[in-house]
Amino acid sequence: MSFYQEPTHYEKTILSDLQGAWEVLRDAVIKEQASKDCSQLLFHINEAMSWESVRNLNHMKNTFVLVQSIAQQTKVSDEIMGLIEDVKDVLYEVSNKIQHGKIL
């Protein structure tokens, strides 16, 4: 019986950049939550990072728009708004690559 061998290396893709952007945003929101209630924002960030969203980027885009709207209504810091823009940039870069038939 053979066993699955651990890969010796992983290839970094744009999807790992997208995951990283969401994680950095999530960490910043958790820090800001100490001074402002960001629980609704955090809930939707977690939803955007879920398997359902990763497997369906249209769902992630819709959740992103909700995250952006809640952040504006909550009047989060400029740092978080900048991180939201970072997520947007990577998310749309991923979408653009998929539309042009690139395998991720």
C-alpha positions as CSV (number, residue, x, y, z in Angstrom):
1,M,0.0,0.0,0.0
2,S,1.4,3.4,-1.0
3,F,1.0,6.5,1.0
4,Y,0.5,10.0,-0.2
5,Q,3.8,11.8,-0.2
6,E,4.1,15.3,1.1
7,P,5.1,17.7,-1.7
8,T,8.6,19.0,-1.6
9,H,7.5,22.5,-2.8
10,Y,4.4,24.5,-3.4
11,E,3.9,26.9,-6.3
12,K,2.7,30.3,-5.2
13,T,-0.2,31.5,-7.2
14,I,-2.4,34.6,-7.3
15,L,-4.9,32.7,-5.1
16,S,-2.4,32.6,-2.3
17,D,-2.0,36.4,-2.7
18,L,-5.8,36.7,-2.4
19,Q,-5.9,34.6,0.7
20,G,-3.1,36.7,2.2
21,A,-4.9,39.9,1.5
22,W,-8.0,38.7,3.2
23,E,-6.0,37.5,6.2
24,V,-4.2,40.8,6.6
25,L,-7.5,42.6,6.5
26,R,-9.0,40.3,9.0
27,D,-6.1,40.8,11.4
28,A,-6.4,44.5,11.2
29,V,-10.2,44.4,11.8
30,I,-9.6,42.2,14.9
31,K,-7.2,44.8,16.3
32,E,-9.6,47.7,15.6
33,Q,-12.4,45.8,17.2
34,A,-10.9,46.7,20.6
35,S,-12.1,50.3,20.1
36,K,-15.0,49.9,17.7
37,D,-17.6,47.1,17.2
38,C,-16.6,45.5,14.0
39,S,-18.3,42.1,14.6
40,Q,-20.6,42.4,11.6
41,L,-17.6,43.3,9.4
42,L,-15.6,40.4,10.8
43,F,-18.5,38.0,10.2
44,H,-18.6,38.9,6.5
45,I,-14.8,38.8,6.1
46,N,-14.9,35.3,7.5
47,E,-17.6,34.4,5.0
48,A,-15.5,35.8,2.2
49,M,-12.7,33.5,3.3
50,S,-14.9,30.4,3.5
51,W,-14.6,27.4,1.2
52,E,-17.9,28.4,-0.5
53,S,-16.4,31.7,-1.5
54,V,-13.1,30.3,-2.6
55,R,-14.9,27.8,-4.8
56,N,-17.2,30.5,-6.2
57,L,-15.5,33.8,-6.8
58,N,-18.7,35.5,-7.8
59,H,-19.9,34.8,-4.3
60,M,-16.7,36.2,-2.9
61,K,-17.1,39.4,-5.1
62,N,-20.7,39.8,-3.7
63,T,-19.4,39.4,-0.1
64,F,-16.6,41.8,-0.8
65,V,-19.1,44.5,-1.9
66,L,-20.9,43.9,1.4
67,V,-17.6,44.1,3.4
68,Q,-16.8,47.4,1.7
69,S,-20.2,48.9,2.4
70,I,-20.2,47.8,6.0
71,A,-16.7,49.2,6.5
72,Q,-17.8,52.6,5.1
73,Q,-20.9,52.7,7.3
74,T,-18.9,51.7,10.4
75,K,-16.3,54.4,9.6
76,V,-13.3,52.1,10.1
77,S,-9.8,53.5,10.0
78,D,-8.0,54.6,6.8
79,E,-5.7,51.6,7.3
80,I,-8.6,49.2,7.0
81,M,-10.0,51.0,4.0
82,G,-6.6,50.7,2.4
83,L,-6.5,47.0,3.1
84,I,-10.0,46.6,1.6
85,E,-8.6,48.2,-1.5
86,D,-5.8,45.7,-1.5
87,V,-8.3,42.9,-1.4
88,K,-10.2,44.4,-4.2
89,D,-7.2,44.8,-6.4
90,V,-6.1,41.1,-6.0
91,L,-9.7,39.8,-6.3
92,Y,-10.2,41.6,-9.6
93,E,-6.8,40.5,-10.8
94,V,-7.8,36.9,-10.1
95,S,-11.1,37.4,-12.0
96,N,-9.3,39.0,-14.9
97,K,-6.9,36.0,-15.2
98,I,-9.8,33.6,-15.1
99,Q,-11.7,35.5,-17.8
100,H,-8.6,35.3,-20.0
101,G,-8.4,31.5,-19.5
102,K,-5.4,31.4,-17.2
103,I,-5.2,28.4,-14.9
104,L,-4.6,29.3,-11.3
